[in-house]
Amino acid sequence: MLPETAEQLMRSRYSAFVLGLERYLLATWHESTRPKELGLDAQLRWRGLEIISTRAGGATASRGVVEFAAHYRDGRHEAQQHEVSTFVKQDGAWYYLDAL
């Protein structure tokens, strides 16, 4: 089942990071900004996702912005990735475009 909103795609991409699903991450990355490969860090232990805000990005929208904090442990250190991500809907599917 495809994510119906930008926030749902954000949550599914976070889960893909947790599980190390590089192919899914690349497949849900817009072709105009997608890297050739990711090289995920297997040492990171993702600990939780906090959605801070969502602008647009509903089921009928074509763009959306999701601000989030993804918490992780890198060895002994707790840290977070704070990002404002832009998503676009193309041909009925949502894609991660870039981060502000």
C-alpha positions as a Markdown table, in Angstrom:
| # | Residue | x | y | z |
|---|---|---|---|---|
| 1 | Met | 0.0 | 0.0 | 0.0 |
| 2 | Leu | 1.4 | 3.4 | -1.0 |
| 3 | Pro | 1.6 | 6.2 | 1.5 |
| 4 | Glu | -1.3 | 8.6 | 0.9 |
| 5 | Thr | 0.2 | 11.6 | 2.6 |
| 6 | Ala | 3.6 | 13.2 | 2.9 |
| 7 | Glu | 3.7 | 12.5 | 6.6 |
| 8 | Gln | 2.9 | 8.8 | 5.9 |
| 9 | Leu | 5.8 | 8.7 | 3.5 |
| 10 | Met | 8.1 | 10.3 | 6.1 |
| 11 | Arg | 7.1 | 7.7 | 8.6 |
| 12 | Ser | 7.7 | 4.8 | 6.1 |
| 13 | Arg | 11.1 | 6.2 | 5.2 |
| 14 | Tyr | 12.1 | 6.5 | 8.8 |
| 15 | Ser | 11.1 | 2.8 | 9.2 |
| 16 | Ala | 13.2 | 2.0 | 6.2 |
| 17 | Phe | 16.2 | 3.7 | 7.8 |
| 18 | Val | 15.6 | 1.6 | 11.0 |
| 19 | Leu | 15.5 | -1.6 | 8.9 |
| 20 | Gly | 18.3 | -0.7 | 6.5 |
| 21 | Leu | 16.1 | -0.8 | 3.4 |
| 22 | Glu | 18.2 | 1.2 | 1.1 |
| 23 | Arg | 16.3 | 0.1 | -2.0 |
| 24 | Tyr | 13.0 | 1.5 | -0.6 |
| 25 | Leu | 14.7 | 4.8 | 0.4 |
| 26 | Leu | 16.0 | 5.2 | -3.1 |
| 27 | Ala | 12.7 | 4.2 | -4.7 |
| 28 | Thr | 10.8 | 6.9 | -2.7 |
| 29 | Trp | 13.4 | 9.6 | -3.4 |
| 30 | His | 12.5 | 11.9 | -6.3 |
| 31 | Glu | 14.6 | 11.2 | -9.4 |
| 32 | Ser | 15.7 | 14.8 | -9.7 |
| 33 | Thr | 17.5 | 14.7 | -6.3 |
| 34 | Arg | 18.1 | 11.0 | -5.8 |
| 35 | Pro | 21.7 | 9.9 | -5.2 |
| 36 | Lys | 23.1 | 6.8 | -6.9 |
| 37 | Glu | 23.6 | 5.1 | -3.5 |
| 38 | Leu | 23.2 | 5.8 | 0.2 |
| 39 | Gly | 25.8 | 3.9 | 2.2 |
| 40 | Leu | 23.7 | 3.6 | 5.4 |
| 41 | Asp | 25.6 | 3.5 | 8.7 |
| 42 | Ala | 25.0 | 0.2 | 10.3 |
| 43 | Gln | 26.3 | 1.5 | 13.6 |
| 44 | Leu | 23.4 | 3.9 | 14.1 |
| 45 | Arg | 20.5 | 2.7 | 16.3 |
| 46 | Trp | 17.4 | 4.6 | 15.5 |
| 47 | Arg | 15.4 | 5.2 | 18.7 |
| 48 | Gly | 12.3 | 7.2 | 17.6 |
| 49 | Leu | 10.6 | 9.6 | 15.3 |
| 50 | Glu | 9.0 | 12.8 | 16.4 |
| 51 | Ile | 6.9 | 14.7 | 13.8 |
| 52 | Ile | 7.1 | 18.4 | 14.8 |
| 53 | Ser | 4.9 | 19.9 | 12.1 |
| 54 | Thr | 3.3 | 19.1 | 8.7 |
| 55 | Arg | 2.4 | 21.7 | 6.1 |
| 56 | Ala | 0.1 | 20.6 | 3.2 |
| 57 | Gly | 1.0 | 17.1 | 2.0 |
| 58 | Gly | -2.5 | 15.7 | 2.4 |
| 59 | Ala | -4.1 | 13.0 | 0.2 |
| 60 | Thr | -5.1 | 15.6 | -2.5 |
| 61 | Ala | -2.0 | 17.8 | -2.3 |
| 62 | Ser | 0.9 | 17.8 | -4.7 |
| 63 | Arg | 3.5 | 19.1 | -2.3 |
| 64 | Gly | 4.1 | 18.8 | 1.4 |
| 65 | Val | 6.6 | 19.8 | 4.1 |
| 66 | Val | 7.3 | 17.7 | 7.2 |
| 67 | Glu | 9.5 | 18.9 | 10.1 |
| 68 | Phe | 10.8 | 16.0 | 12.2 |
| 69 | Ala | 13.4 | 14.9 | 14.7 |
| 70 | Ala | 14.8 | 11.4 | 14.3 |
| 71 | His | 16.5 | 10.2 | 17.5 |
| 72 | Tyr | 19.4 | 7.8 | 17.3 |
| 73 | Arg | 22.3 | 6.3 | 19.2 |
| 74 | Asp | 25.7 | 6.4 | 17.7 |
| 75 | Gly | 27.8 | 4.2 | 19.9 |
| 76 | Arg | 27.5 | 5.7 | 23.3 |
| 77 | His | 26.1 | 9.1 | 22.2 |
| 78 | Glu | 22.5 | 10.0 | 21.9 |
| 79 | Ala | 21.7 | 12.4 | 19.1 |
| 80 | Gln | 19.0 | 13.5 | 16.7 |
| 81 | Gln | 18.6 | 14.5 | 13.1 |
| 82 | His | 16.4 | 17.5 | 12.9 |
| 83 | Glu | 15.2 | 18.2 | 9.4 |
| 84 | Val | 12.5 | 20.0 | 7.4 |
| 85 | Ser | 11.8 | 17.8 | 4.4 |
| 86 | Thr | 10.0 | 18.6 | 1.2 |
| 87 | Phe | 7.9 | 16.0 | -0.6 |
| 88 | Val | 6.2 | 16.0 | -4.0 |
| 89 | Lys | 3.4 | 13.9 | -5.4 |
| 90 | Gln | 3.9 | 12.6 | -8.9 |
| 91 | Asp | 1.7 | 10.2 | -10.8 |
| 92 | Gly | -0.2 | 9.4 | -7.7 |
| 93 | Ala | 2.9 | 8.6 | -5.5 |
| 94 | Trp | 4.7 | 10.7 | -2.9 |
| 95 | Tyr | 8.5 | 11.2 | -3.1 |
| 96 | Tyr | 11.1 | 12.8 | -0.8 |
| 97 | Leu | 12.5 | 15.7 | -2.7 |
| 98 | Asp | 15.0 | 17.5 | -0.4 |
| 99 | Ala | 15.7 | 19.0 | 3.0 |
| 100 | Leu | 15.8 | 22.6 | 4.0 |
